[in-house]
């Protein structure tokens, strides 16, 4: 889902709903903003599996932090 990442929302509650719905559907559900989506597409345009790995890492981070208010950054730690 593409949305604005408004700070006033209950992102822990949203994470719980996303994790629950993901378990039921077998899909990794995310909320991200258009800027992050553009960055993810841009850095993985030459390697499509990189996009999938980035989303998998992002989903694992959401589960670990129990918070859906995430934003991947290019200057962060290297992905696994």
C-alpha positions in Angstrom: 0.0 0.0 0.0 1.3 3.4 -0.9 0.5 6.1 1.8 1.9 9.1 3.5 3.9 8.1 6.5 2.1 10.4 9.0 3.7 10.3 12.4 0.5 10.7 14.3 -0.8 7.2 13.3 -0.7 4.1 15.5 2.1 2.4 13.5 2.5 -0.4 16.0 -1.2 -1.2 15.6 -0.8 -1.0 11.9 2.2 -3.4 12.0 0.1 -5.9 14.0 -2.7 -5.7 11.4 -0.2 -6.1 8.5 1.6 -9.0 10.2 -1.7 -10.8 11.0 -3.0 -10.2 7.4 0.3 -11.3 6.0 0.2 -14.6 7.9 -3.4 -15.2 6.8 -2.8 -14.4 3.1 0.8 -15.7 2.7 1.9 -12.3 1.3 4.3 -9.8 2.8 2.1 -6.7 3.2 3.8 -3.2 3.5 2.8 0.4 3.9 5.4 2.7 2.2 5.3 6.1 0.7 5.9 7.0 -2.9 9.4 8.3 -2.3 10.5 5.0 -0.8 8.9 3.0 -3.6 10.7 5.2 -6.2 14.0 4.6 -4.3 13.5 0.9 -4.1 12.6 0.6 -7.8 15.5 2.9 -8.8 18.2 1.0 -7.0 16.9 -2.4 -8.1 16.1 -1.6 -11.8 19.0 -3.6 -13.1 18.5 -6.5 -10.7 14.8 -7.4 -10.1 15.6 -9.9 -7.3 17.2 -7.0 -5.4 13.7 -5.4 -5.1 12.3 -8.6 -3.7 15.2 -9.0 -1.2 14.8 -5.4 -0.1 11.1 -5.9 0.5 11.8 -9.1 2.4 14.3 -7.4 4.6 11.9 -4.5 5.2 9.2 -7.0 6.2 11.5 -8.8 8.6 12.5 -5.4 10.1 8.8 -4.6 10.6 8.2 -7.9 12.4 11.4 -7.4 14.6 10.5 -3.8 15.5 6.7 -4.4 15.7 6.3 -1.1 13.9 5.2 -0.3 10.4 6.7 3.2 10.4 9.8 2.2 8.4 11.8 3.8 5.6 14.7 2.1 3.9 17.6 4.4 3.2 20.5 4.1 0.9 23.0 5.2 3.5 21.9 2.6 6.1 23.7 -0.6 7.0 24.2 -3.1 4.1 21.4 -5.5 3.5 21.9 -9.2 4.3 
